[in-house]
Amino acid sequence: CRIEQRNKICVGETIEIMKPNGKNVEVQVKRILSEDGEEQESAPHSRQTLYVELTEASEKYDILRRSEKE
């Protein structure tokens, strides 16, 4: 999925997908790519546009956030 990142995320990290219907789904970050298609281990710069592969698909209007369990 294409995202505009606000906080640092890393490959292997568990995050949550917050659905518009109120449901939260835990997923793992499998891969992060820059806008240029370069592989990254983390996304440290805020407001950076990235492509993120997750263990479960996200949809338009979903919000990704760090899991509350961590």
PAVEXGU-757051 format. One record per residue (C-alpha): x, y, z; residue in three letters; residue number from 1. Coordinates in Angstrom, 3 decimals, always signed. Last residue first. Layout:
PAVEXGU-757051
<r east="X" north="Y" up="Z" rest="ala" nr="NUM"/>
...
end
This chain:
PAVEXGU-757051
<r east="+4.099" north="-2.960" up="+22.334" rest="glu" nr="70"/>
<r east="+0.459" north="-4.101" up="+22.764" rest="lys" nr="69"/>
<r east="-0.923" north="-0.793" up="+21.460" rest="glu" nr="68"/>
<r east="+0.299" north="-1.692" up="+17.968" rest="ser" nr="67"/>
<r east="+1.922" north="+1.174" up="+16.125" rest="arg" nr="66"/>
<r east="-0.420" north="+2.848" up="+13.692" rest="arg" nr="65"/>
<r east="-1.789" north="+2.412" up="+10.173" rest="leu" nr="64"/>
<r east="-4.994" north="+4.228" up="+9.250" rest="ile" nr="63"/>
<r east="-7.406" north="+2.734" up="+6.714" rest="asp" nr="62"/>
<r east="-9.115" north="+5.229" up="+4.369" rest="tyr" nr="61"/>
<r east="-8.386" north="+3.149" up="+1.228" rest="lys" nr="60"/>
<r east="-7.784" north="-0.490" up="+2.037" rest="glu" nr="59"/>
<r east="-5.106" north="-2.556" up="+3.745" rest="ser" nr="58"/>
<r east="-4.016" north="-6.039" up="+2.745" rest="ala" nr="57"/>
<r east="-2.625" north="-8.422" up="+5.350" rest="glu" nr="56"/>
<r east="+0.983" north="-9.447" up="+6.057" rest="thr" nr="55"/>
<r east="+2.015" north="-5.924" up="+5.049" rest="leu" nr="54"/>
<r east="+3.984" north="-4.534" up="+2.118" rest="glu" nr="53"/>
<r east="+4.661" north="-0.821" up="+2.446" rest="val" nr="52"/>
<r east="+5.150" north="+1.742" up="-0.310" rest="tyr" nr="51"/>
<r east="+6.424" north="+5.056" up="+0.963" rest="leu" nr="50"/>
<r east="+5.713" north="+8.785" up="+0.933" rest="thr" nr="49"/>
<r east="+7.751" north="+10.552" up="+3.629" rest="gln" nr="48"/>
<r east="+5.800" north="+12.858" up="+5.944" rest="arg" nr="47"/>
<r east="+8.152" north="+12.034" up="+8.818" rest="ser" nr="46"/>
<r east="+11.596" north="+10.622" up="+8.057" rest="his" nr="45"/>
<r east="+12.725" north="+7.401" up="+9.818" rest="pro" nr="44"/>
<r east="+11.187" north="+4.745" up="+7.549" rest="ala" nr="43"/>
<r east="+13.031" north="+1.537" up="+8.303" rest="ser" nr="42"/>
<r east="+14.793" north="-1.370" up="+6.584" rest="glu" nr="41"/>
<r east="+14.504" north="+0.323" up="+3.169" rest="gln" nr="40"/>
<r east="+14.332" north="-1.157" up="-0.367" rest="glu" nr="39"/>
<r east="+14.560" north="+1.408" up="-3.182" rest="glu" nr="38"/>
<r east="+11.490" north="+1.706" up="-5.434" rest="gly" nr="37"/>
<r east="+11.945" north="+5.429" up="-6.139" rest="asp" nr="36"/>
<r east="+9.016" north="+6.324" up="-3.858" rest="glu" nr="35"/>
<r east="+10.859" north="+4.421" up="-1.132" rest="ser" nr="34"/>
<r east="+10.086" north="+0.763" up="-0.454" rest="leu" nr="33"/>
<r east="+9.289" north="-0.940" up="+2.859" rest="ile" nr="32"/>
<r east="+8.801" north="-4.692" up="+3.251" rest="arg" nr="31"/>
<r east="+7.137" north="-7.241" up="+5.534" rest="lys" nr="30"/>
<r east="+5.544" north="-4.916" up="+8.100" rest="val" nr="29"/>
<r east="+3.475" north="-7.183" up="+10.364" rest="gln" nr="28"/>
<r east="-0.256" north="-6.935" up="+10.838" rest="val" nr="27"/>
<r east="-2.673" north="-6.472" up="+13.751" rest="glu" nr="26"/>
<r east="-6.268" north="-5.604" up="+12.744" rest="val" nr="25"/>
<r east="-8.330" north="-2.925" up="+14.498" rest="asn" nr="24"/>
<r east="-12.104" north="-2.681" up="+13.854" rest="lys" nr="23"/>
<r east="-13.778" north="+0.712" up="+14.240" rest="gly" nr="22"/>
<r east="-15.754" north="+0.652" up="+10.958" rest="asn" nr="21"/>
<r east="-13.212" north="+3.060" up="+9.377" rest="pro" nr="20"/>
<r east="-10.531" north="+0.371" up="+9.886" rest="lys" nr="19"/>
<r east="-7.474" north="+0.911" up="+12.078" rest="met" nr="18"/>
<r east="-4.627" north="-1.241" up="+10.735" rest="ile" nr="17"/>
<r east="-2.304" north="-2.085" up="+13.584" rest="glu" nr="16"/>
<r east="+1.480" north="-2.461" up="+13.628" rest="ile" nr="15"/>
<r east="+3.914" north="-5.301" up="+14.313" rest="thr" nr="14"/>
<r east="+7.500" north="-4.487" up="+13.318" rest="glu" nr="13"/>
<r east="+9.411" north="-6.821" up="+11.003" rest="gly" nr="12"/>
<r east="+10.519" north="-4.012" up="+8.684" rest="val" nr="11"/>
<r east="+10.610" north="-0.783" up="+10.649" rest="cys" nr="10"/>
<r east="+8.272" north="+2.139" up="+11.306" rest="ile" nr="9"/>
<r east="+9.151" north="+5.701" up="+12.308" rest="lys" nr="8"/>
<r east="+6.254" north="+8.100" up="+12.724" rest="asn" nr="7"/>
<r east="+4.226" north="+10.181" up="+10.241" rest="arg" nr="6"/>
<r east="+4.360" north="+8.088" up="+7.049" rest="gln" nr="5"/>
<r east="+2.434" north="+9.007" up="+3.927" rest="glu" nr="4"/>
<r east="+1.314" north="+5.625" up="+2.675" rest="ile" nr="3"/>
<r east="+1.084" north="+3.599" up="-0.534" rest="arg" nr="2"/>
<r east="+0.000" north="+0.000" up="+0.000" rest="cys" nr="1"/>
end
